[in-house]
Amino acid sequence: MIPVMMALAMAVGSPAPASPVEGIWHNPKNSVAVKTGACGDRLCGWVVRASDEAQADARDGGTPKLIGTALLREYRPSGRRKWSGQIFVPDMGRTFGSTLTLVDANTIDVKGCLIGGFLCKTQTWHRG
């Protein structure tokens, strides 16, 4: 009985393995850094650094405080090396359907689409 209880206690106390897309990621212009991590049972990403220009663009789009804003929201695994969720575009003040694709250990493709997978844009972000 005691070995079973110890095994259960260890299992409950053990953290879930980290997602391979958790970490700090930089957009192509290196004007924004996003820290990804767990948000409940999903993956999210928050701005941890932003250039003055990126912050001004966000303010113009209706986002007064860019640092701390969740850009990547509610991503869940959707295939091999893929996650689906929502991306918030602060300079537009809008949220779009999105996918993250892990290209390699230090590269992700972030794709956002307007409606139903049409009019999409992809950016390549690098781990930092």
N, C-alpha and C positions, 0 to 999 in steps of 0.2 A: 504494500500500500504506500509506504513512504517513497520508494523509487518512482512510482507513478505520479505522486504529488510533486516530487522534485522535477520530473520531466515536464509536467504541466506548468509549473512555475517558471521554468526556464523558457518554455515556448511562449508564454504570455509576455515575458520580459524581453524577448529578443525582438529587435527592430526588424521591420520588413527590409528586404534588400533594396538598395537605392536604384532608382531608374538610371539607365545609361545616359539620359538627357538631363539629369540633375547637375547643376553647377552654374557658373557664370558664363554668359554668352554675350558677344559683341555683334552689333549690326554691321553691315558692310562699310559704313562711313566711320565706324568706331565712335559714333556720337551718343550711343546709348548702350549701357550694360544692363542685362537682365539676369537676375538670379532665379533659377528654376528650382522647384522643390515640391514636396507633397502638400496638398490642400485637401485634407480628408483622404478619400481614396483616389483622388485625381491628381493631376500635375498642373501647377500654375507657375507663373513667372512674373516677378515684380522688378520695376526699374530701381537699380541701386546706384547708377551714375548716369548723368546726362549732360551734354554740352549746353552752353548758354543758348545756342541757336535752337537745339532740340527743345529746350524748356520754353523758349519764346514761341516756337511753332505750336507746342502743346497748348500754351495759354491762348493763342489765337484760335485754336480749335475748341476752346471751352474747358480745357483741363488745367486748372490753376496751379496744381502741384504735381509735376511729372514724377519726381522721385517718390517711390513708395506705391505708385499706381500699378495695379495688376494689368499687364498687357496680355499675358497668356492665361486663359481662363478655362478651367474644367476639362483639361485634356485627359483622354483615356486611350489605352492601347487600341489600335484599329488594324493591326497587321504587323507583319515582320518589320521591325525598326520604324514603325509609324504610330503616331498618336493623332487623334482628332479632338478638336475643341473649338474655342472661340478666341479670336484675337481682337483686342481693342486698339484702334488706331487713334492716338490722342490728337493729332493735328487735324483729324476729321471729326473727332468726337463720336465715332461710330464703332460698332462691333460687327465682325464678320466671321463666317465659318472658316475654319483653318485646319491645316494639317502640319505636323512636324515630322520630318523624315531624318533619321540619323544616317548621315552619309558615311562618316567614320567617327572615331572616338572624339575628334576635335571639331567636327563640322555638322551642322544641321541645316536643312532647307526648311524655311518657314514660308508656308503658302497660305494666302488669304484670298477668298473668293466672295464676290458680291452676292449673287443669288444662285443657289442650286449648282454650284461648281462652275459657273460662267464668269467671265471677266476676272481672271485670277492674276495675282502677282506673287512671284517667289523671290525671297531674299535668302542668301547664304550667310549664316551667322557662324562665327568661330568662337571656340572656347577660349576663355581668358583667365 
